[in-house]
Amino acid sequence: MPLINRLKEYRAKINVNQTEMGKLVGVSRQTISQIERGDYSPSVTLALKIAKVLNVSVEDIFSYEED
């Protein structure tokens, strides 16, 4: 039951790299990379910060897919 995310796609739309995105939401570049690869599920707080920076809803970026 993986968490599907479109973070890389939305980040590219605003022309921000992983390092810049990390600074905007208060995490490292590595954390952004792990989220994009699906190796790390962000906390609700972090997901909300990411959505706010990208000016979209959390549901636009993250979705839950059942097996």
Wavefront OBJ file of the C-alpha trace (Angstrom):
o trace
v 0.000 0.000 0.000
v 2.456 2.616 -1.159
v 2.156 6.352 -0.931
v 2.261 7.722 -4.465
v 3.662 11.202 -4.932
v 4.039 13.727 -7.711
v 6.510 15.937 -5.852
v 9.157 15.860 -8.586
v 6.586 16.858 -11.211
v 5.221 19.783 -9.174
v 8.700 20.874 -8.095
v 9.770 21.017 -11.752
v 6.746 23.193 -12.579
v 8.045 25.927 -10.271
v 11.651 25.364 -11.404
v 13.045 24.524 -7.961
v 15.754 21.919 -7.394
v 15.818 19.447 -4.501
v 18.198 21.567 -2.431
v 16.046 24.690 -2.790
v 12.878 22.704 -2.027
v 14.478 21.304 1.097
v 15.405 24.797 2.293
v 11.878 26.061 1.638
v 10.297 23.352 3.787
v 13.066 22.918 6.367
v 14.533 19.534 5.418
v 17.628 18.290 3.599
v 17.996 17.661 -0.121
v 18.332 13.974 0.743
v 14.903 13.960 2.391
v 13.308 15.504 -0.703
v 15.078 12.899 -2.847
v 13.862 10.059 -0.611
v 10.280 11.339 -0.780
v 10.438 11.561 -4.571
v 11.804 8.002 -4.840
v 9.125 6.702 -2.491
v 11.681 5.640 0.119
v 10.320 8.033 2.767
v 6.781 9.035 3.661
v 6.632 12.606 4.943
v 4.862 13.550 8.141
v 1.551 15.340 7.837
v 3.285 18.567 8.834
v 5.944 18.191 6.144
v 3.353 17.230 3.517
v 1.385 20.380 4.378
v 4.522 22.546 4.131
v 5.364 21.059 0.740
v 1.823 21.643 -0.527
v 1.891 25.245 0.706
v 5.192 25.977 -1.047
v 3.855 24.439 -4.266
v 0.510 26.239 -3.864
v -1.512 23.041 -4.300
v -3.429 20.708 -1.998
v -1.736 17.776 -0.281
v -4.003 15.473 -2.303
v -2.590 16.909 -5.538
v 0.897 15.738 -4.552
v 0.325 12.644 -2.440
v -2.116 9.793 -2.881
v -2.479 6.424 -1.230
v -2.795 3.366 -3.440
v -4.229 0.178 -1.996
v -2.889 -3.168 -3.139
l 1 2 3 4 5 6 7 8 9 10 11 12 13 14 15 16 17 18 19 20 21 22 23 24 25 26 27 28 29 30 31 32 33 34 35 36 37 38 39 40 41 42 43 44 45 46 47 48 49 50 51 52 53 54 55 56 57 58 59 60 61 62 63 64 65 66 67
